[in-house]
Amino acid sequence: MLAGTGAYFCGPTVVFVLLAIMAIATIVSVLCIPASAINYEVASGLEGVHREDREHPSGWRVLLTCRPLLIFAIASSCCIRLTRRCRRLSARSLRLPIATRAPR
């Protein structure tokens, strides 16, 4: 939203400047994490490897029980569908051939 608003008022170069600022902020924030705060065994998935009785979490179960991931998955799906719909509408308004899947 910030990039879109900036591009509307100041031009498309604002998007690239904003991208550079966000990349620098990301690098600085990662460098501010102390090494002692990182548990490398948990980060690499080694916690509980030796315990055979522990069940591995299902990908669907994790997605459905974690609300932020569920919202992200739904929003991503909606954005993809909206993008496809907009492409079709713009192709029709410009009278361009619409790309479809080839029949099998």
C-alpha positions as CSV (number, residue, x, y, z in Angstrom):
1,M,0.0,0.0,0.0
2,L,2.9,2.3,0.8
3,A,4.6,1.6,-2.5
4,G,1.3,2.1,-4.4
5,T,0.6,5.4,-2.7
6,G,4.1,6.6,-3.2
7,A,4.1,5.6,-6.9
8,Y,0.8,7.3,-7.4
9,F,2.0,10.7,-6.1
10,C,5.7,10.6,-6.9
11,G,6.2,8.2,-9.8
12,P,7.4,4.6,-10.1
13,T,10.9,5.2,-8.9
14,V,9.6,5.5,-5.4
15,V,8.9,1.7,-5.4
16,F,12.6,0.9,-6.1
17,V,13.8,3.4,-3.4
18,L,11.3,1.9,-0.9
19,L,12.6,-1.6,-1.8
20,A,16.2,-0.6,-1.1
21,I,15.2,1.0,2.2
22,M,13.3,-2.1,3.3
23,A,16.2,-4.4,2.2
24,I,18.6,-2.3,4.3
25,A,16.2,-2.4,7.3
26,T,16.0,-6.2,7.0
27,I,19.8,-6.6,7.0
28,V,20.1,-4.3,10.0
29,S,17.4,-6.2,11.9
30,V,19.0,-9.6,11.2
31,L,22.4,-8.3,12.3
32,C,20.9,-7.1,15.6
33,I,19.9,-10.6,16.6
34,P,22.5,-11.9,19.1
35,A,24.1,-15.3,18.3
36,S,23.2,-16.5,21.8
37,A,19.5,-16.1,21.0
38,I,19.6,-18.6,18.2
39,N,19.0,-22.3,19.1
40,Y,20.6,-24.0,16.1
41,E,19.2,-27.4,16.8
42,V,15.6,-26.1,16.8
43,A,16.3,-23.9,13.8
44,S,17.5,-26.9,11.7
45,G,14.7,-29.2,12.9
46,L,16.8,-31.4,15.1
47,E,14.7,-31.1,18.2
48,G,13.0,-34.4,19.1
49,V,14.8,-36.4,16.4
50,H,15.8,-39.1,18.9
51,R,12.3,-39.4,20.2
52,E,10.5,-42.0,18.2
53,D,7.2,-41.7,20.0
54,R,6.7,-38.1,19.0
55,E,4.4,-37.7,16.0
56,H,5.4,-35.3,13.2
57,P,3.0,-32.4,12.6
58,S,1.0,-32.6,9.5
59,G,1.3,-29.7,7.1
60,W,-2.5,-29.3,6.9
61,R,-2.8,-29.4,10.7
62,V,-0.2,-26.7,11.1
63,L,-1.9,-24.6,8.5
64,L,-5.4,-25.0,9.9
65,T,-4.4,-24.4,13.6
66,C,-2.2,-21.4,13.0
67,R,-4.4,-18.4,12.3
68,P,-1.8,-16.1,10.7
69,L,-0.8,-18.9,8.3
70,L,-4.4,-19.6,7.4
71,I,-5.1,-15.9,6.7
72,F,-1.9,-15.7,4.6
73,A,-2.9,-18.8,2.6
74,I,-6.4,-17.4,1.9
75,A,-5.1,-14.0,1.0
76,S,-2.5,-15.5,-1.4
77,S,-5.2,-17.6,-3.1
78,C,-7.5,-14.6,-3.5
79,C,-4.6,-12.5,-4.9
80,I,-3.7,-15.1,-7.4
81,R,-7.3,-15.5,-8.6
82,L,-7.8,-11.7,-8.7
83,T,-4.7,-11.3,-10.8
84,R,-5.8,-14.0,-13.3
85,R,-9.3,-12.3,-13.5
86,C,-7.7,-8.9,-14.1
87,R,-5.5,-10.3,-16.9
88,R,-8.5,-11.8,-18.6
89,L,-10.6,-8.6,-18.3
90,S,-7.8,-6.4,-19.6
91,A,-7.1,-8.8,-22.5
92,R,-10.8,-8.7,-23.4
93,S,-10.9,-4.9,-23.3
94,L,-7.8,-4.7,-25.5
95,R,-9.2,-7.4,-27.7
96,L,-6.1,-9.6,-27.2
97,P,-6.2,-13.4,-27.4
98,I,-6.7,-14.9,-23.9
99,A,-4.1,-17.5,-22.9
100,T,-5.8,-20.8,-21.9
101,R,-4.5,-24.2,-21.1
102,A,-4.0,-26.6,-24.0
103,P,-6.4,-29.5,-24.1
104,R,-4.9,-32.9,-23.1
